[in-house]
Amino acid sequence: AGGGKVLDAGKLLAFRLKLPCITVPLSAATCAGWTALANIYTPDGAFVSDEALDACPDLLIFDHGLIRQAPNQTLSSGIADALAKWYEASVGSGCSTDGIIQQAVQMARVLRDQLLIDAHEAMAHPESEAWVRVAESCGLTAGVIGGLGGAQCRTVAAHAVHNGLTQLQACHGSLHGEKVGFGILVQLRLEERLGRNQLAAQSRRQLLPLLKELGVPVTLQDLGLGEAGLHELRAICSFACRPGSDLHHLPFDVTETDLLEALVSTDADSRSISTSLETEA
């Protein structure tokens, strides 16, 4: 019972010891209670690797009363993490003709649309039906999508950026989904620049106001990296681009220099758009 790291640790131990596993999420910050996957971190909180498990937990207890006791920040983080399912699955699945993968991608699209509609009310009114839909989407539906679609529908560049960010102590104050949310913006920047996807810029402009409203980091300053030097930013990119990284599920090649440019330009664009939004307000 707990958050993502606790649930992943419990699943991994149960898997290795061949024991039944029951998960009780205490927030909707991730879909860790559902998935047959465990992320492994160093004691300091830096991502090391993920380990695929043979099966999902035997039982998941998703108690709304428990989830409502978690800080609002956990739900906003969960929304960002769940939104990533569409942005990653839609590009990571490529031209797959596998029917199950196609269904997972379509579920991810519906999930994104629902979150875009319900997120504001859910955050403002924890007793509303919108809150129920959003919490269950983050804690349950997102896990179904990853389970059905597998690695192609689970993690791509947004999570790779998260993994890179965890290597810096300054980012450890941000939750998993908050780093993933920033990673979505970076991935869309890569798609725009390297994938020649003009819709990516439109998606970025659509998504950024919501992330900002939710309090999800949209700039390096928000992540605690306002004073970060080039060496630190390169360390993020080096880890995110290492062999076997989820980033390589993108349908085009990305170098460390490409990713560094995307990080810096995403930060600059986000600051510019944020200033415009504040002026309009």
C-alpha positions in Angstrom: 0.0 0.0 0.0 1.5 3.3 -1.0 2.7 5.3 -4.0 4.4 4.2 -7.1 7.8 3.3 -5.7 6.3 1.3 -2.8 3.9 -0.5 -5.2 6.7 -1.3 -7.6 8.9 -2.6 -4.8 6.1 -4.8 -3.6 5.3 -6.2 -7.0 9.0 -6.9 -7.7 9.5 -8.7 -4.4 6.3 -10.8 -4.9 7.5 -11.7 -8.4 10.9 -12.8 -7.3 9.6 -14.7 -4.3 6.7 -16.2 -6.3 4.1 -14.8 -3.9 0.6 -13.5 -4.6 0.5 -9.7 -4.9 -2.3 -7.3 -3.8 -1.8 -3.6 -4.4 -3.6 -0.8 -2.6 -2.7 2.6 -4.2 -2.9 5.5 -1.8 -3.0 8.1 -4.6 -3.9 8.3 -8.3 -0.4 9.7 -9.1 0.5 6.6 -11.3 -0.9 3.4 -12.6 1.7 1.4 -10.7 -1.0 -0.5 -8.9 -2.1 -2.2 -12.1 1.0 -2.7 -14.3 3.2 -5.8 -14.7 6.3 -3.5 -14.5 8.6 -2.3 -11.7 10.8 0.7 -11.9 14.1 0.4 -10.0 15.8 3.5 -8.5 19.0 4.1 -6.5 18.6 5.0 -2.8 19.0 8.6 -3.8 16.0 8.4 -6.3 17.8 8.2 -9.6 16.2 5.9 -12.2 18.2 2.8 -12.9 16.0 0.5 -15.0 12.6 -1.1 -15.3 11.8 -4.8 -15.0 9.0 -6.5 -16.8 7.0 -8.9 -14.5 5.2 -12.1 -15.6 1.8 -10.8 -14.6 -0.2 -7.9 -13.2 -1.0 -8.0 -9.5 -3.5 -10.6 -8.4 -5.8 -8.0 -6.9 -5.9 -4.2 -7.0 -7.9 -2.4 -4.3 -8.8 1.1 -5.6 -10.5 2.8 -2.6 -11.8 6.3 -3.5 -11.8 7.2 0.2 -8.1 6.5 0.5 -7.2 8.2 -2.8 -9.1 11.4 -1.7 -6.8 11.7 1.3 -3.8 12.2 -0.9 -2.5 15.7 -1.7 -4.0 17.4 -4.8 -0.5 17.4 -6.3 -0.6 13.7 -6.6 -3.7 13.8 -8.8 -2.3 16.6 -11.0 0.8 14.5 -11.4 -1.3 11.5 -12.3 -3.1 13.4 -14.9 0.2 14.4 -16.6 1.4 10.8 -16.4 -1.9 9.4 -17.9 -1.9 12.1 -20.7 1.5 10.7 -21.7 -0.1 7.4 -22.7 -1.6 9.1 -25.9 1.4 11.1 -26.8 3.7 8.1 -26.4 1.5 5.3 -27.6 0.4 7.2 -30.8 4.0 7.6 -31.9 5.6 4.5 -30.4 3.1 2.1 -32.0 4.2 3.2 -35.4 2.4 1.4 -38.2 1.6 -1.7 -36.2 -1.2 -3.8 -37.6 -1.6 -5.7 -34.3 -5.3 -5.3 -33.4 -4.6 -5.2 -29.6 -2.0 -2.5 -30.0 -4.4 -0.5 -32.2 -7.1 -0.8 -29.5 -4.7 0.4 -26.8 -3.8 3.4 -28.9 -7.5 4.3 -29.4 -8.1 3.9 -25.7 -5.2 6.3 -25.1 -6.8 8.9 -27.4 -10.1 8.6 -25.5 -8.3 8.8 -22.2 -6.6 12.0 -23.3 -9.8 13.6 -24.4 -11.5 12.7 -21.2 -8.7 14.2 -19.1 -8.7 17.4 -21.1 -12.5 17.7 -20.4 -12.6 16.7 -16.8 -9.3 17.7 -15.3 -10.3 21.2 -14.2 -13.5 20.1 -12.4 -11.8 17.1 -10.9 -9.1 19.2 -9.3 -11.6 21.8 -8.0 -14.2 19.4 -6.7 -12.9 16.1 -5.2 -16.5 14.9 -4.5 -17.6 15.2 -8.1 -18.2 12.5 -10.7 -15.4 14.2 -12.8 -13.0 13.4 -9.9 -14.0 9.8 -10.0 -13.5 9.6 -13.7 -10.1 11.3 -13.6 -8.8 9.3 -10.6 -9.9 6.0 -12.1 -8.4 7.0 -15.5 -5.0 7.8 -13.9 -4.9 4.8 -11.6 -6.7 2.2 -13.7 -7.3 2.9 -17.3 -3.7 4.1 -18.0 -2.6 0.7 -16.6 -4.9 -1.2 -19.0 -3.5 0.7 -22.0 0.1 -0.2 -21.0 -0.9 -3.8 -20.4 -2.6 -4.2 -23.7 -0.2 -2.3 -25.8 3.0 -3.4 -24.2 6.3 -1.5 -24.4 5.1 0.2 -27.6 2.2 1.9 -25.8 3.9 2.4 -22.4 6.9 4.6 -22.5 8.7 6.6 -25.2 10.5 10.0 -25.1 8.4 11.6 -22.3 9.4 8.9 -19.9 13.0 8.8 -21.2 13.2 12.5 -20.3 11.8 11.7 -16.8 14.5 9.0 -16.4 17.2 11.5 -17.3 15.8 14.2 -15.0 15.9 11.8 -12.0 19.7 11.7 -12.4 19.9 15.3 -11.0 19.2 15.8 -7.3 17.6 19.2 -8.0 14.7 17.4 -9.7 13.9 15.1 -6.9 11.3 17.5 -5.5 9.1 16.9 -8.5 6.8 13.8 -8.7 7.1 11.2 -11.4 4.2 12.5 -13.4 5.4 16.1 -13.1 8.7 15.1 -14.8 6.8 13.1 -17.4 4.6 16.1 -18.1 7.6 18.2 -19.0 8.9 15.2 -21.0 5.7 15.3 -23.1 6.5 18.8 -24.1 10.1 17.9 -25.0 8.9 14.8 -27.0 6.5 17.0 -29.0 9.4 19.4 -29.7 11.4 16.5 -31.0 8.5 15.4 -33.2 8.1 18.9 -34.6 11.8 19.4 -35.3 13.1 15.9 -36.3 9.9 14.1 -37.2 8.6 17.1 -39.3 5.2 16.7 -37.5 3.6 20.1 -37.7 0.7 18.9 -35.5 3.2 18.5 -32.7 3.5 22.2 -32.2 -0.2 22.6 -32.1 -0.4 19.8 -29.5 2.2 21.5 -27.4 0.3 24.8 -27.4 -2.9 23.0 -26.5 -1.4 21.0 -23.7 0.8 23.6 -22.0 -2.0 25.8 -20.5 -3.5 22.7 -18.9 -0.2 21.5 -17.4 0.4 25.1 -16.1 -3.1 25.2 -14.6 -2.4 21.9 -12.8 0.8 23.2 -11.4 2.9 20.7 -13.5 6.4 22.0 -14.3 6.6 23.4 -17.8 10.1 25.0 -17.6 13.5 24.1 -16.3 13.0 26.6 -13.5 9.8 24.8 -12.4 11.9 21.6 -12.1 14.5 23.3 -10.0 17.0 23.5 -12.8 16.9 27.3 -13.3 20.6 27.5 -12.4 21.6 24.3 -14.2 24.7 24.5 -16.3 25.3 22.9 -19.7 27.1 20.0 -18.0 24.0 19.1 -16.0 21.7 19.4 -18.9 24.0 17.2 -21.0 23.9 14.6 -18.2 20.1 14.4 -18.5 20.4 13.9 -22.3 23.2 11.4 -22.0 21.1 9.2 -19.8 17.9 9.6 -21.8 19.7 8.7 -25.0 21.7 5.7 -23.7 21.3 2.4 -25.6 18.1 0.6 -24.8 16.4 3.8 -23.7 12.6 4.2 -24.2 13.5 7.3 -26.3 14.6 5.0 -29.2 11.0 3.9 -29.6 10.6 7.2 -31.6 10.4 6.5 -35.4 13.5 8.7 -36.0 17.0 9.0 -34.6 17.7 11.4 -31.7 21.2 12.3 -30.6 22.2 13.8 -27.3 22.6 17.2 -29.1 19.1 16.9 -30.5 17.7 16.3 -27.1 19.6 19.1 -25.5 18.3 21.5 -28.2 14.7 20.2 -27.5 15.2 20.7 -23.7 16.4 24.3 -24.1 13.9 25.3 -26.8 11.0 23.7 -24.9 12.0 25.7 -21.8 12.2 28.9 -23.9 8.8 28.3 -25.6 7.1 27.4 -22.4 8.3 30.6 -20.7 7.2 32.6 -23.7 3.7 31.0 -23.8 3.4 31.3 -20.0 4.1 35.0 -20.2 1.4 35.4 -22.9 -1.1 33.5 -20.8 -0.4 35.6 -17.8 -0.8 38.8 -19.9 -4.1 37.6 -21.2 -5.3 36.8 -17.7 
